[in-house]
Amino acid sequence: MRAAPVAAEQPAIAVDPAVRRLLGDISTGAERFAEGRVERILSLVVGIGSAVMGVQAFLNALGSLQEHPRWHVPLMVVVFAPLAMMIVALLTGLSARAGAAAFALTFPLALLCWPVVTAGRAAYAPGEPWVWYPLNIATVAAVMAFRVPLQIAWALAVPLLYGGVRLVQVGGGADQVTRVVLDVVFAMILAVVLLSLGWILRSTAVTTDAARREAVASYAAAAAADAIEQERVAVAALMHDSVLAALIAAERADSDRERSLAVSMAREALTRLANADQDPGEGSDEPVDPAAIVRGLQSAAAELGAGVIIEAHLDAAAPAVPGRVARALVLAAMQALANSAQHAAGSDVRGEVIADHAGIRIRLSDTGGGFDPTAVPDDRLGIRGSIVARIAAVGGSANVHSDDSGTVVTLAWEHAR
């Protein structure tokens, strides 16, 4: 019986930590970026407008003679205390929704008390009573505190409630009824306008935030795709540098020296494969002295057993090289040395490292029969992936020149100016 195939586990994508932090910051900010700012702007505008209208209502209430004296101060406290708390909450941004809800709920209760507190007083006086002025503050408070269905209910119910209590107060005179009806209609129209503005601004903010989230998701997908591609190239280069090179060397080994070379390459392959899940930058980015690069090349040459002579021309004032650059230079040079050892056996292989204030250059040459770089198949990554692409990935350049007299590989990296 054949075992059921097991789904291959998706490899972790090695996204650069800086990119990951950037994506996290953008995602957090994009979640409710525009919506939060629109809410803050609405709070400030409504808070300032409510303060202006509240002062006007308060000044009118101070000289009001329509309600009974013993109810005058308590009614003002019921209206203006929640109004003051709402204004402070909106302007400071602290518990703005709760403050607006408190006034939106208490003002209708104050309106219900109006016929009681005005009973036995003058039924009609020039102009509107002072409870008229906070009327639209209550409807806009509902916009700040409630969801759209309750906003609509407040925009209609609060003006109608005002009209009802005023009709109870003034009676059924035609002129008085007409005036109250006009006040109710005006209050409804203004409430609907305020409600519509709030809805439009909030809808626009939600749409903007959705577009931002899509943009962040698209960027994250692009970053992930780029990370996958970089990982693919790195793994392909690793496979060629370590595994395939070791297998080829083992298959072609005829002498003790060649077998020793194959064993050394296999040991290096196993070590690098064991560490393949580490940082794709291939090591720390701590600055590396050019002399360390020379030592790395000399060690690689000794492991290959190729008798390669590495000459160093290092300026004492030469700056250090970033760790990832040094690592890339050493690995690319090791690949070039391995190529010479495999394909130009018995030839004179030399290396030269030059480091100065401008940068660092590595020149590796052999006197083998050479080859045609343009004739190398596309699936062979020894030069394209392990040398040229690897150096290009750290901002350097690699040049391979080969003819009948031998092959010269030149690696160069320049310091930023």
N, C-alpha and C positions, 0 to 999 in steps of 0.2 A: 504494500500500500504506500503510495506516495504521500509525503507530508504536505500539508497545505502550505502554500507560499506565505511567507511572513512579510508584511508591508515594511518597506525600508523606512527607518526613522529619518525625518528631515534633519539635516545638519543645522547646527546653530549658525546664524549669520553673524559674522564678526563685524558689526557696525562700529565705526570709529567712535570712541567714547565722547569726543567733542560733538560729533553729529548726534549721538544719542541724547546728550544733555540739551543740545539745541532743540531737538524734536520734542523733548519733554517740556521745555520752557514754552515753546510755541503752542503745543497742544493744550497746556494749562491755561495759557492766556487766550487761546482761541475759543475755548469752550463757551464763555459768555462775555466776550470782550465788548462788543458793541452794545449788547443788552444791558450790561452793568453801567456803561457810561450814559446810555439813554435814560435809564432809571435815575441816575444821579442828576442829570440835567433837568429832568421833569421835577424831581424833588426840589431843586433850587428855585426853578421858575414858579412852581405852585406855592412854595413856601414864601417867596417874596410877594407874589400876588395876594396870597391869603393875609399876609401881614398888612398890606396896604388897605385891603377891603375890611380887615378886622378892626383897624384903627378907625376907619370911617364909621363902622357899625358901633364901636364902643363910644365914640363921641356923640352919636345920635342917641344911644341908649342912656347916656348920662342925663340928658335933658328931657327924656321921655315922660309924658304924663298919661299915657294910655293905660298902663297897667296899675293895679292897686299898689300903694306905697309899700305895704308889708311884703308883697311878692316881687317887688322891683329888683332888689339886690339879690335874693336867691336865684331868680331867673337869669340875671346877668352872670352869676357865678356858674350856673349850669351850662351856659353857652360859651362864655369867654375862657373859662379855665381849660376845658378840653381843646379849645381853639389855640390857646397859647402853647399848650403842650404839643399840639400837632405842628405848629410853625417851628418850634425849637427842634423837633424831631426831623422835620423835612430839611431844615437848613444845616443841621449837623450830620444828617445821614444816619443817625442812631435810632433804631426802631421806628423808621419812617412809616412803614406799613401799619404798625400797631397804633401809632399816634393818629394817623389819618382815619383809621377804622374807629377809634374812640370818638372823634368828633362827628364822623358820618352817622354813627349810631345814636349819639346823645342829642344832636340837633333836632331830629324828628320828634323826640320825646318832649323837647322844649316847645316845639310847635303845637303839640297836642295840649300842652298846658296853657297856650295863649288864650283860648276863650274863657278859661277859668280866671286867669290873672287879670283879664280886662273886663270881667263882668261888672256891670254897673258904672263903667267909665264912659267917656265920650266915644260914641260908636265910630266916628269918622273924624279924621284930622287931616290937614293939608300934607300931602306927600305920603310915602309909604312908612309903615312902622319900622322900627330899627331891626326887627327880625327878618326884614326883607333883605338886608345887606349880606348876612351870612348864608343866604339861601344857596347861592351858586358856589360858595366855599364848600358847603356840604356835598354838592354833586361832584365837584372836582376831587374832594377827599375820597369819595367812592371810587373814582378812577384810579387813585393812588393805592387804595386798600383792597379792592375786591376784584374778582374776575369779571369778564365781560357781561355775563348774564345779570349779575347783581349791579353792575355799572348802569346797564340799561334800565333796570328796575328803579334805581335811585334817580336817574335822570328824569323819569316820568313821575314816580311816586312822590318825591319831595316837593316839586312845584305844585302838584295836585293837592297834596296835604296842606300846603300854605294857602292855596286858593280856598280849600274847604274851611279852614279855621278863620280866614279873613271874612268869608261870607257869613259865618256864624256871628262874627263880631259886628259887621257893618249892616247886616240885614239884607233886605231884598230890593233896595232902590236901584233903578235902572242904571243911573250914572255910576253908582258904586260897584254894581256887578260888572259893568263893562270894564271899569278900571282894573278890577281884580282879575278878570279873564285875560286882559292884555298883559298884566304882570305875569300870570301863569304861563302864557304862551311864550313871552320873551324869555322867561327862566328856562323853559323846556328847550327852546332853540339854542340858547347859549350852552346849556348842559350837553346837548347832542353834539354841538361843535367841539366842545372840550373833550368829550368822550371819543369823538372821531379822530381828533389830533393825537390823543394818547394811543389809540389803537394803531394808527398809521405809523407813528414813530416806533412803537414796540414791534410791529410786524416787520418793518424795515430792519430793525436791529436783529431780529431772529433770522431773517434771510441773510443778512451780512455774516452773522456768526456761522450759519450753515455753510456759506461759501468759503469762509476761512477754514472750517473743519475739513472741507473737501480738499482745499489747497494743501493743508498740512498732511492729509492722508496721501495725496498724490506725491508730495515731496518725500514722505516716508517710504512710499513704494519705490520711488526712483532711487533713494539712498540704499534701500535694501537690494534692489536690482544691481546697483553699482557694487555693493559689497559682495554679492554673489559672484559677479564677474571677476572682481579682484581675487576672490578666494579661488575661483576656478583657475585663473592664470597662475596664482601662487602654487596651487596643488599640482598643476600640470608641470610647472618648472621644477617643483620638488620631485615629482615622479621621474622626470628626465635626469635631473642632476644626480639624484641619489639611487633610485631603484633601477631604472633602465640602464644607467651607466654601469652600475655594479653588475647587473646581469650580463651586459655585453662584455664587460671585462672578464667575467668568470668564464663565459662561453669561449672567448678567444685566448684564454690563458694557456700557454704552452710551456713556459719556463717557470722556475721557482720565483723569479722576480715578478713576473706577471701575476702568478697566483697570489703572492704577497700583496700586490697592488689591489687585486680583486677583493681579498679579505678585508683590507683597509677600507675600501669603498663600501663594502657591504656593512661593515660596522658603522660607518658614518650614515648610511641609509637608514639603518634601524634606529639610530639615535634621533635623526631628524624626523622620521615618521612618528616616533613616540611623542615628539614635541610639536606635531603638526597642528594641534588645536590651540596653540598659544597665539599671542598677539600677532596679527598679520604683518605688523610693522617689523617683525623679525628682530626683537630685542629692544633694549632700553634706548631712549634717545639722548641719554647723557653724553656730553661731548667726549670725543675720543682723540687722543693725541695721534698725529700721523705716524709716529714711531710704532704705535700699537698695530697699525695697519700693516706695516712692514713685517712685524713679528708674526702676524696672522698669515701672511703670504709665505713667509719662510717655513712656518709650521706646516702649512698645507703642502708645500713642495716636499718637505721631508717625509710626510705621510705617503705621498705619491711615489716616493723613491725615485724620482726622475732626475735627481742631481741638478735641479734648477738653481741657477745663481740669481739671487735677488739683490740688485744694487739700490741703494737709497741715497737720494739727494734732498735732504730735508733742511729747509731754512729754519734757523733757530727761532725766528719770529713768526713762523707759520701758525695761524690759529688752529684751534681744535676743530674737529669735524663732527657733526651730529652723529649719534650712535647708529641711527638707521641708515645713514649714508655710508658710514664706514662698513657696516655689515653688508650692505648691497655691493660695495666695491670688492670686498674680500670674496663674497660668494661668486660674483661674476668672474673675478680673476681665477678663482679655484676651478670654475667650469672651463675657462680657457686653458688652464694648465692641464686639466683632465683630458680635454680634446687633443692637446699636443701629445700627451703621453700615449693616448690610444691610437691616434691617426698619423702621428709623425714620430714613431718610435725610433730611437737611435739618433735623432737629430739634435742639434744644439738648441736648448730651450733656455731663454734668458728673460729676466724680468727687471723692470726699472720703475722706481717710485719717486716722483718729484712732488714736493709740497712746498708752497710759498704763500705769500699773503693773498695771492689771487685764487688759489684753490689747490687741488691735488689731481695728479695725472698718473696713471699706471699704464706702462707699455710692456706687453708680453709678446715675445717673438720666438719662432722656431725656424729651422732650415729644412723643413720637410718638403714634400712634393706639392703642397698647396691644394686648393680646391676652388670651385666656382661658387661663391656665396649665393648667386642668383639661382643656382640649380638645386639648392637644398629644398626638399619637399616641404609642403606647408605643415605637415603633421610632425615635423622634427623641430622641437622647441629648444634645442641646446643653445643655438645662437639667438633666435628670436625671443624666446621667453626668458632663458636663464641669464643671458648677457644683455642684450639690447633693451628689452622691456624692463628688466630689473633696474638697470641704471636710469632709464627714462622715468621710472616711477618715483625716484628720489630727486628728480630735477637735473640729472647729469646727462652725459652723452656717451655713446659707445660706437666705435668704428672698427670694422673688420676688413682688413685688406689681405688678399691672398693671391699668389701667383706661383709660377714654377719654382721661384727661389725660396718660398716659404710663406708663413702667415704671420701677420702682425695685428694684434688686438690692442686698441687704445681706449682706455676708460678715463673720463674726465668729469670733474665736478668743480664748480666755481662757487666761492663765497658770495653771499648777497652784498651788493654795494649800496 
